[in-house]
Amino acid sequence: MSKFKKSSSASQDIPTAALPDIIFMLLFFFMVTTVMREQEILVKQVLPKADQLSKIQKKSLVSHIYIGEPKNVGTYGAEPRIQTNDVFMEADELTLFVNQEKDKLSEAERDRITMALNIDSEVKMGIVSDVEQTLRKSNARKILYKSLKGVKN
Amino acid sequence: MARNKDRGTPEVSSGSMADIAFLLLIFFLVTTTIANDKGILMQLPPPPEPDQPIVEFQERNIFKILANSNDQLLVENEVYVKPMSELKEEIKAFILNFGNPDQSGIDTYNSLPSQMKARAKQSPESSDHPGKAVVSFKANRGTSYELYIDVLDAAQAAYNEIYAERVGITAQEYLELDKSKDVEKRMYEQGKAGIPKAISIAEPDK
């Protein structure tokens, strides 16, 4: 009996001295992984679900195009629109955007530019195909249909 | 002199350090969006040239998928109501039919593992060999993007599963092969050899 009593006299506090260090470690992890959203997306974005997803190796080669119904229906109407950077565009104006994006890259990488199409799943194919035709003409032929990993219902 | 006065060591109290760190942590937790740059990769064909010769394909070498504006599918001239996983199996059977292989087709056939050889139906009404087989998908302007992605996903899955089975891994593992590593790149090439991913997406109808 006495043996047990002796051992219980040890302090039972968990040392919290290392707590700030642990928190700092977590903090640094999140600081490093955080990507601040640099543009406001003005269209609805419910990405479709798919299974056969590839990952992009080099993020600097990716340019984003958003297509969907505008969030602000009162101002922009309910028809699906194309958004690049912060503005709405028509499908045939995309050539300009592609050239701007290509200018940002070095000479050798220009042909490897990938256009990531962030398209809302409710959009009809008409506008999507218009965009694809313009991309074909402006020689940005690598495209990525952004989608989420998931099982279809 | 200093020894005499007991000033105590000046210390910044670090008790609230954890709280400050917590505050920052929560801020970054909330603002973090782990970027997901994932999706279905496709290569668009080059823009049409005015004097482009029209390439003739035999009917049997094309697996035709049509979608209308009501999101109904027509697969090989028949209305299709089965789930996408069935469509994937049909595409796989079509690609690996080996109805009338030429020399390169026979080479491809011989490189397949035996369980895949057994699945080749060799029907004269389906594709000659994987090098000639084309999966053609044509949507309507009113087709929903969701269905388009579903079909595209099924076609991609069919090819990826064939590639993966050839090198003895799952389709998921095949997609995640890192092409910058020699061993994995060789596996990737070996899976693809002789079976080009021929998914043709036609311009939608008006």
Interface residues (C-beta under 8 A of the other chain):
Chain A: T16 L19 P20 I23 F24 L26 L27 F30 M31 T33 T34 V35 M36 R37 P48 K49 A50 D51 Q52 L53 S54 K55 I56 Q57 K59 V62 T114 A116 L117 I119 D120 S121 E122 V123 K124 M125 G126 V128 S129 E132 Q133 L135 R136 K137 N139 R141 K142 I143 L144 Y145 K146 S147 L148 K149 K152
Chain B: S14 M17 A18 A21 F22 L24 L25 F28 L29 T31 T32 T33 I34 A35 N36 D37 K38 G39 I40 L41 M42 Q43 L44 P45 P46 P47 S69 M84 A139 N140 R141 G142 T143 S144 Y145 E146 Y148 I149 D150 L152 D153 Q156 A157 N160 A171 L175 E176 K179 S180 E203 P204
